């Protein structure tokens, strides 16, 4: 097996078809491991990754590509000193970066790549491979280390994936806890009592740009806007989602919306690849959080995924405590790190281990912008004033005009009103019967 290090997209591009075939044959096909997504990531990374930093490891047997791993070489400062770091290239908005290879060859490829990094790729101070789960062949990295390298493993953000299979939504929903189902029924009752409810879904790239504007209109009224955690937080991120929603390819991204009396109050962006749906972004109007519009729309997204025969819904990271209640399987992940003994990253790692030894661990808390947590803590700023009638009318008019413009382009938007939703969702059937 031969390992080649490629340093530009032009060098990687001839391998694109072979990468797709390997990805689809791997144990976990992933949209974030395609050539198209790598190219997309380098165009729009808001944290400054550039093509000049690319370290694409390609494993060959003869002329055949048998494995690959996109990495990044870049310089940072650690303890005020310049540090040469190697890490995964697609480092955020992704799912557990891994060596892409057939299940039979994954470990052999990983071992050869690690030996290449240790023996051939000179001049780095720290190698860190984040978000590795228990099945990752890269967890064997510490065993490859020499006496001149310090190895450690730390916890990183877990992944949460809901397995779907061939079951119906009623079967899936019936497996959730009784407490969860009672809470869902209560919130849905409040939602339907508040006004006319409608669900929309569009996955046509021709309508992607307009549907993104509807998403951003909801985001502007969400906690993500206050926390600067949404799509609109940077020009690069806006460009990223405009590109994703308007491009054609194997990763098809959909926009889903929940309307109340014509006003968009919740929105979700997700994409499907090789039968698995990946959650990308979600938001909801903060003034409606007491009736759970984001929660309701998430269930509708799962219902549509089941109806389409998708195998799983991968929520990726963040809010595992909530996603587990949806039937999600939480998979812990770890960062595997090698640092040169005596380097600044090694010194920082030693200081961190000493601190953990001297100080007791503090329990992790839920994110500060989780509305339920903020309400429980008595944070009145998490209860925004209700919009004026004029503001609501502007939002309603904007939604109507945007959807009319999409329809005028011949773009199909699936729309389901209250009557259809009551027939489809088991926790609303008592309303349909009435």
KATA-V959339 format. One record per backbone hydrogen bond with DSSP energy under -1.0 kcal/mol. CO is the residue of the C=O (numbers start at 0). NH is the residue of the N-H. Records with the same first field share a line. If there is no record, write none. Layout:
BEGIN
CO->NH ; NH
END
This chain:
BEGIN
1->59
3->57
5->55
7->11
8->12
11->14
12->15
14->18
15->19
16->20
17->21
18->22
19->23
20->24
29->32
30->33
33->37
34->38
35->39
36->40
37->41
38->42
39->43
40->44
44->47
49->52
50->53
52->72
54->70
55->5
56->68
57->3
58->65 ; 66
59->1
60->63
63->60
66->58
67->99
68->56
69->88
70->54
71->86
73->84
75->82
77->80
80->77
82->75
83->124 ; 125
84->73
85->127
86->71
88->90
99->67
101->104 ; 105
104->108
105->109
106->110
107->111
108->112
109->113
110->114
111->115
112->116
113->117
114->118
115->119 ; 120
119->121
124->339
125->85
126->337
128->335
131->333
132->135
135->138
136->139
137->140
140->143
141->144
145->148
147->340
149->338
151->336
153->334
158->330
159->314
160->328
161->312
163->166
167->171
168->172
169->173
171->174
172->175
176->180
177->181
178->182
179->183
180->184
181->185
182->186
183->187
184->188
185->189
186->190
187->191
188->192
195->260
197->258
198->415
199->256
200->413
201->254
203->206
206->210
207->211
208->212
209->213
210->214
211->215
212->216
213->217
214->218
215->219
217->220
218->221
220->285
222->226
223->228
229->232
233->237
234->238
235->239
236->240
237->241
238->242
239->243
240->244
241->245
242->246
251->271
253->269
254->201
255->267
256->199
257->264 ; 265
258->197
259->262
262->259
264->284
265->257
266->282
267->255
268->279 ; 280
269->253
270->277
271->251
272->275
274->310
275->272
276->313
277->270
280->268
282->266
284->287
285->288
287->290
288->291
291->295
292->296
293->297
294->298
295->299
296->300
297->301
298->302
299->303
300->304
301->305
302->306
303->307
304->309
305->308
310->163 ; 164
311->276
312->161
313->278
315->159
318->322
319->323
322->327
323->326
328->160
330->158
332->155
333->131
334->153
335->128
336->151
337->126
338->149
339->342
342->346
343->347
344->348
345->349
346->350
347->351
348->352
349->353
350->354
351->355
352->356
353->357
354->358
366->369
369->373
370->374
371->375
372->376
373->378
374->377
377->379
378->381
379->382
387->391
388->392
389->393
390->394
391->395
392->396
393->397
394->398
395->399
396->400
397->401
398->402
399->403
400->404
401->405
402->406
403->407
405->408 ; 410
406->409
413->200
415->198
416->420
417->421
418->422
419->423
420->424
424->427
427->430 ; 431
428->432
429->433
END
